[in-house]
Structures are given as structure tokens and as C-alpha cells.
Amino acid sequence: MGQTEAVTDSRVRNKTRDIVYTAFFAVLIAVGSWISIPMTVPFTLQTFAVFVTLGILGGRRGTMAVLLYILLGAVGIPVFSGFTGGVGILLGNTGGYIAGFLLTGFIFWGMQRMFGRSLGVQVISMLLGLISCYFFGTVWFLLVYMRNGSTVSVVTVLGWCVIPFIVPDLVKLGLALTVARRVSRYAGIERI
């Protein structure tokens, strides 16, 4: 086998591994969304799964797993909370929070590229991603809610959709980082 063939085989193995990791972690996010306590915005383990995915796979593959999860839901596969799926969920009141997970991934990916993969960078990027997810989801919730002819204040939406989730999401973030660091160390998954 020549050097060119060895390089080609290595690239194919790397792409195959990336596809498998991306698909597996998209399913992990779906399973996290199915573990749910119904509320205005359901309390799920989805955020935990997104953070674990980013922490284990790194920015690029982790963001691709989040994107795959959203695309699976958009085409109607019941991967969202309550075993739901479809574009209607994404266009509904809470769809902005689901789309916000992709924003979280992009922030994580960008900060990882600019500042490296240290624990501090991971913590800050996940916190910024969570804040951006809250912001995007809340603005989306307000727009959809008001589009239907109802009025609601920002404070009310924050009380429904953000404030009850802050402490649980911070706990999930800490647990996800702990799990991601241990799994990465023992499983030998390269974060890219």
C-alpha cells in the first residue's frame, strides 16, 4: 500500500468516525429531550446532553450533532420533548430555545478555535452559549406569542421560560463538564 492510499484510508476512517460520533450524540440529545417534566417550557435533560456532546466531541463535531438533532426533528422524527417533531415545533413558542442550542454550539466552536480547549474556555463558552440560548429563545417566544394576538411582558416570559431553569441548567452544565472530561479521558475521543 502506497503512502497516498494510506492517507486516503486514514481520511475515510476519520470521516466515518465523525459521522458515527455525530449520529450517536444526536441520538443522545434526543434521549435527553424525552426525559421531561411538562411546563410552559418543558424541563428536560436536553441541555445536559447538548453540553456533554460539545464537551466530548468538541466544537465542530458537537455543533454538527446538534444540527443533526434539529434537522431530524424538523423532518418530523419525534426527537423533541414529549416525543414530538416537525417544523411546527420549531416554529412554535419554544422553538427558539431548540434553535438556541445550535447557537450554543457555534459559540462553543468559535471560542474553542480562538482560545483553545482549556476547562476555563469550555466553562465560559458554555455559559455564553446558555445565555445566548435563553436570549434567542425568549425573543422567539415573545414574537410567536404576540403574533397570535396575545400580549405578554418580557418579565412574565422570563418567569415562565428562563428563571426556573437557571439553577438546574447551571447544575447540568457542571455535571456535563465533569462527565465530558472523564469520558474523553477514558474513551480516547479526540475533541475537534
C-alpha atoms as one frame of an Amber mdcrd trajectory, in Angstrom:
protein
   0.000   0.000   0.000   1.418   3.338  -1.048   1.584   6.474   1.068  -1.269
   8.084  -0.883  -3.535   5.086  -0.280  -2.680   5.109   3.444  -3.575   8.820
   3.690  -6.843   8.199   1.807  -7.719   5.266   4.097  -6.992   7.416   7.142
  -9.255  10.210   5.851 -12.080   7.766   5.151 -11.751   6.295   8.666 -11.760
   9.800  10.175 -14.866  10.823   8.209 -16.617   7.593   9.125 -15.746   8.112
  12.785 -17.034  11.714  12.607 -20.335  10.542  11.110 -20.779   7.837  13.752
 -19.978  10.204  16.634 -22.270  12.889  15.233 -25.182  10.464  14.812 -24.666
   8.854  18.234 -24.624  12.174  20.058 -27.634  13.495  18.090 -29.499  10.449
  19.439 -28.163  11.204  22.935 -29.639  14.713  22.711 -32.971  13.210  21.615
 -32.973  10.824  24.576 -32.230  13.770  26.863 -35.211  15.643  25.443 -37.528
  12.691  26.054 -36.767  12.757  29.797 -39.166  15.575  30.538 -41.217  17.353
  33.182 -44.011  19.260  31.379 -44.070  23.044  31.954 -44.507  26.110  29.698
 -41.008  25.266  28.506 -40.534  21.582  29.411 -37.784  20.734  31.889 -35.622
  18.138  30.136 -32.121  16.713  30.122 -31.691  18.102  26.625 -29.419  20.933
  27.799 -27.271  18.430  29.692 -26.984  16.278  26.553 -26.018  19.303  24.419
 -23.291  20.267  26.904 -21.997  16.678  27.136 -21.962  16.464  23.347 -19.952
  19.662  22.974 -17.631  18.734  25.824 -16.844  15.274  24.446 -16.822  15.905
  20.705 -15.535  19.463  20.674 -16.932  22.414  18.788 -17.100  21.190  15.216
 -18.469  17.684  15.674 -20.590  18.729  18.668 -22.259  21.510  16.685 -22.863
  19.109  13.804 -24.551  16.689  16.239 -26.824  19.500  17.485 -27.629  20.471
  13.885 -28.415  16.853  13.007 -30.715  16.609  16.044 -32.607  19.743  14.949
 -32.847  18.546  11.335 -34.176  15.150  12.450 -36.863  16.944  14.437 -37.629
  19.337  11.586 -38.423  16.475   9.205 -40.868  15.019  11.702 -38.881  12.417
  13.593 -40.122  12.639  17.213 -36.838  13.726  18.820 -38.143  16.781  20.686
 -39.638  16.923  24.174 -42.782  14.835  24.553 -41.793  12.642  21.577 -42.740
  15.416  19.144 -41.218  16.507  15.878 -41.881  18.622  12.842 -41.329  22.151
  11.665 -44.379  23.242  13.673 -42.480  22.591  16.908 -39.562  24.711  15.719
 -41.924  27.494  14.662 -43.904  27.293  17.920 -43.378  29.174  21.183 -40.443
  27.079  22.383 -38.763  26.542  19.008 -36.332  29.377  19.685 -34.857  27.509
  22.617 -34.260  24.454  20.428 -32.646  26.628  17.738 -30.670  28.323  20.507
 -28.825  25.053  21.103 -27.267  25.487  17.674 -26.175  28.989  18.655 -24.649
  27.480  21.816 -22.697  25.071  19.618 -21.408  27.821  17.343 -20.281  29.909
  20.318 -18.518  26.880  21.819 -16.878  26.069  18.474 -15.753  29.657  17.879
 -14.306  30.121  21.340 -12.556  26.757  21.139 -10.933  27.812  17.866  -9.881
  31.211  19.214  -8.826  30.352  22.761  -8.156  26.605  22.870  -9.745  23.749
  24.767  -8.944  24.506  28.385 -11.535  23.930  31.086 -11.901  27.690  31.585
 -12.661  28.230  27.907 -15.212  25.406  27.994 -16.968  26.833  31.049 -17.103
  30.381  29.681 -18.202  29.279  26.212 -20.957  27.055  27.626 -22.162  29.880
  29.887 -22.198  32.319  26.974 -23.951  29.704  24.862 -26.584  29.176  27.549
 -27.173  32.926  27.879 -27.500  33.261  24.101 -29.909  30.302  24.033 -32.024
  31.967  26.730 -31.956  35.285  24.858 -32.797  33.854  21.434 -35.469  31.548
  22.847 -37.094  34.330  24.876 -37.213  36.745  21.928 -38.640  33.950  19.763
 -41.236  33.064  22.428 -42.335  36.719  22.652 -42.635  37.094  18.873 -44.661
  33.900  18.425 -46.857  34.627  21.443 -47.622  38.169  20.242 -48.111  37.022
  16.637 -51.097  35.058  17.895 -52.707  38.281  19.117 -51.812  37.896  22.793
 -49.728  40.261  24.852 -47.234  39.294  27.479 -44.408  41.126  29.207 -40.756
  40.210  28.973 -40.719  39.731  32.750 -43.579  37.222  32.512 -41.821  35.252
  29.759 -38.590  35.251  31.753 -40.583  33.933  34.715 -42.037  31.149  32.579
 -39.093  30.245  30.401 -35.775  31.292  31.938 -35.728  31.955  35.685 -36.941
  28.478  36.742 -34.238  26.908  34.566 -31.156  28.914  35.553 -30.050  26.873
  38.577 -30.920  23.467  37.047 -29.127  24.417  33.815 -26.023  25.526  35.722
 -26.034  22.207  37.581 -26.435  20.373  34.253 -23.548  22.392  32.815 -21.261
  21.435  35.706 -22.254  17.775  35.551 -21.852  17.735  31.771 -18.325  19.122
  32.004 -17.412  16.503  34.608 -18.870  13.679  32.513 -17.289  15.002  29.302
 -13.819  15.264  30.806 -13.972  11.732  32.227 -15.428  10.147  29.096 -12.924
  11.948  26.855 -10.041  10.790  29.034 -11.100   7.119  29.098 -12.674   6.741
  25.661  -9.877   8.492  23.793 -12.272  10.625  21.736 -10.431  13.494  20.118
 -12.308  16.773  20.505 -12.389  18.717  17.237
